[in-house]
Amino acid sequence: MVGRTPDELSGMSSADRVASIMTTDPSDCDRCVIGIGADGMSLVLSIVAGALIVPVLILIGTATRLAAARREQRFAAMRLVGATPRQVSVISAVESTVAAVAGTLAGIALFFAFRPAIAQIPFTGERFFGGDLSLGLLDIVPVVVGVPLAAAVVARLALRRVQISPLGVTRRVTPSPPRAWRLVLLAAGVAELLYFVGRQPSSTNGQLIAYMSGFVMIMVGLVVAGPWLTLVGSRLLAARARRGAALIAGRRLADNPHAGFRAVSGLAVALFVTSVATGVMTTIVAERGEPRTGSVLSSALVQSFDTKGGAGGSKARIPAELASIPGVGAVHPVYANPEHEPSRPDWLPGLVPCADLARSPELGRCAPGAEVAYVWHDLLGPRRASNEPPVWAPAPVDAASVEKLPLLSVVVATDGSATAVERSRTVLEAAFPEVNRSPATVADYESDFRRTLVQWQQLANVVIVASLAIAGCSLAVGVAGGITERKRPFSLLRLTGVPIGMLRRVVTLESAVPLVFVALLAIGMGFVAAQLFLTSQLDYTLHAPGLAYYLAVAAGLLASFAIIASTLPLLRRITGPETARNE
């Protein structure tokens, strides 16, 4: 106690001197409520990393193609002196890798520069210590090596269909039209998540592999299926075109749906991530939020005991004054089940006489003819979606035998008033001072859990903002790259008399059609993946997101159209007559 010496406190009742403080890792503490274990953090942060790495790789590939188109004169000179198309592609990939190394090192340097300021942000409700934001070699080396390596691979794949001639012309090898088989990977990701409904892996690593691979398969499946959806949308646009811009855009998209989708692929992944994160967090908050005032979840006060080694509370120690507290309806001793058969479908850890349970019908009732029932330690069990009291399964023992068993818990049924709950809590704490866990209601635990939910919501918001920002950069680079790659055809159209305004409408439609089609699919798949994850992990049903989600999606789409519009001034500069000139 601050302001008192140990000698002064030693004479006070119920004062014990603390000689040492033990530390325990959350992963090694059995049944300790001390935070989230390291395995749980690994699962969450791995999913976050997977959600961010795919948009980053898409951005790298898009930027590499744009860089190749802008450096065509230098690459053409290499071709004139004997470089092969493969060598030019390798050189371009190496340049992208060098840029990725420089960017990675700059990012790490900026992290250390801004770490003191970042530590002051109450991201989880409290500020960080500097050591919480430290990076070791095992953190830095994989990033420094992995990001450039990924950039090299993605850049090499992005240029596999691009050829640069000795005359300085970047030519694209027209791919074959996409087929419906591109939906297979998307369906496989959904099928994997569906398989684990009711078959949740027991280990953290098993869960990581199961859910992470499913989410990544769906994200990659969106990118793979995108060109086929773009082809479907372009054919619909061309078939219903009433103006020249719509017809040109539809025919051009149908000719090369891969290029049309490439610009919006990052946004599709971002919308999928946003939908999954929002769906999961909205549902958990709705299911695990603080119970309504006056419900049994906030009025039943529970004092639990540790029954390991035969220990536990005794019915004789339950204070008689509990029943006389205003607002207390009944006091229920819950006895420890001596049978250890958790594999039985009706097995529960507690036993309660049915005559005693009948005094609080809101806590459930016994089956007809039963004398003793299997119950949870708090007479509530896992939080019920229905408000209907449960019917507890009968236990094959008699009431007289049960009352000789050690107590598993004491449940005090109150009217939910603060006076009744707090006075009962005080009496129980005084009666069982050796118990290291205070009496609490489900509402008390849920209130603490809500603080944790706020922290997870903050993490989800970071993932959403980061993925949308990366997608915005990818969209801007993709649209600009598409215009640069098609500057010669656009120049020829201008020479034939097509006004610049029509070309701008063509570019807008070429970006808007795949954007709308893929956005709808990404949002839908995000909610499907969230539902399967929630059902498998928590047995929850997806709740509809709030207004903030729809506003965020609308703002993201509007920002996307604004980014597309910001690239349109490039058309006038790069589609002049000199672009169509033959050397």
Secondary structure, DSSP 8 states (H G I E B T S, - for coil): -TT--HHHHHTSTT-----------GGG-TT--SS--HHHHHHHHHHHHHHHHHHHHHHHHHHHHHHHHHTHHHHHHHHHTT--HHHHHHHHHHHHHHHHHHHHHHHHHHHHHHHHHHHTS-TTSS---GGGG---HHHHHHHHHHHHHHHHHHHHHHTTTEEE-TTS-EEE-------GGGGHHHHHHHHHHHHTTT---SSHHHHHHHHHHHHHHHHHHHHHHHHHHHHHHHHHHHHT--SHHHHHHHHHHHH-HHHHHHTTHHHHHHHHHHHHHHHHHHHHHHHHS---TTSHHHHEEEEE---GGG--B-GGGS-GGGGGSTTEEEEEEEEE-----TTSTT--SEEEEHHHHTT-GGG-EE-TT-SEEEE-TTSS-S--SS-S--EE-B-SS-HHHHTTS-EEEEEEEE-S-HHHHHHHHHHHHHH-TT-SS--B-HHHHHHHHHHHHHHHHHHHHHHHHHHHHHHHHHHHHHHHHHHHHTHHHHHHHHHTT--HHHHHHHHHHHHHHHHHHHHHHHHHHHHHHHHHHHHHHH--------HHHHHHHHHHHHHHHHHHHHHTHHHHHHSSGGGG---
